[in-house]
Amino acid sequence: MANEAAGVDYRALLEEERASLVRQLQEIGFGEDGTLTYDANFADSSQVTAERGEAEALAAQLQESLEHVEAALRKIELGTYGTCARCGKPISSARLEAQPATALCIECASVRR
């Protein structure tokens, strides 16, 4: 599927999403080494430990989303963007517009494995 279908520039959507995810990771202190960094004055109470756990869970979700976006951008470069990774059929432009980083068509995404 082409980078642009029905007037939608999927590369631009994905690059915007990548920039947003990177910014969010930086805002919560996600370092380039793949870990969260904390202020030296970060206390070690149970509440802070719980908040740290929440921050780490959020960082993991953001990182996973970033990996999906990066994979979709690589698919654009390879010319395979918009093809379902499971069945090989084209992914509808409506699905790609709603979720530009998706790797699965709606039928395959709805199947539980």
N, C-alpha and C positions, 0 to 999 in steps of 0.2 A: 504494500500500500504506500502511496506517495506521502511525502512529508506533509503536504497540504491536500486536504480533501474537503469539499463543501466550504471552501474559504477559510478553513481553520489551519493555523500554523502550529502543528503539534510540537515542533522543536521549540518554538517560543514559549508555549505553555509549559513544557518540561523544564526549560531553562529558568523560567520564573519560579516554578515549584522548587527547583534545586536551590536557587538563591534564598528563597523563603526558609527552606529546611536548614540550610547552613547557618542562616541568621538566627533561627530559633535555637539551634544547637549551641551557638556561641553565647547566646543570651543566658542559657542555663549553665554555662561553664564547661561545655564539652570541649576537651582539648584535642589537639592534633594527634596525640598519642592514643586516642580512643578511649580516654577515661575522663571522668568529671573532675574538675579541679575545684578545690574549696579554699575559701579565705583562711588564713592562718588563725584567725580569731573564731573560727567556726567551732562552736561548743559541741560537746559530745553527750548531749542529754538524750533521753528516749524520744522526745518530740523531734529533735534535730535528726536523730537517726531515722525516724520514720519519714521525715521530709526528704532526707538524702535518698532513701529507698524509692520514694515517689519520683524524684528527679532522675534517678538512674533508670527507672522504668520508662519515663517519658523520653529520655535520651535514646534508649534502645528502640523505641517505636519510631522516633524521628530518624534514627540511623537506618532502620530497615526501610522506611519510606524513601530515604535518599538513595539507598542501594537499588530500589525498584526504578527510580527516576534515572539513575546512571545507566542501568541496563536498557531502559527504553531509548535513551539517547544513543547508546551503542547500536541498537537495532536500526535506528534511523540511518546511522553511518553505513551499516551493512546492507541496507535496503530491505530489511525483513520486518520493519516496524508495521504493526497493524495486522500481523499474522498470529493466530492463536498458537501458543507454545505447546498445547496439548493435542489439538486435532488438526492444526495446520490450515484451518479455514480463516477467511478474513474476519477481523473484529469490526463490528459496525462503527461507523463514524460517530453515532450518538454515544456509544459506550466510550470511545476514545476521547471524545470531547469532555465527557463527565469524569473520566478517570484516565488521563493521558498515559500514565505509567502502567496500566494494566497489561498483563501478558496473556490473559485468557479471554476468549469470547464469552458472552453471557451464558451460553449453554454449558460450557465447560466449568465456568466459575460457579454455577449452581449445583454441579455434581459434587457430592461429598465423597472424599476418598480417605 
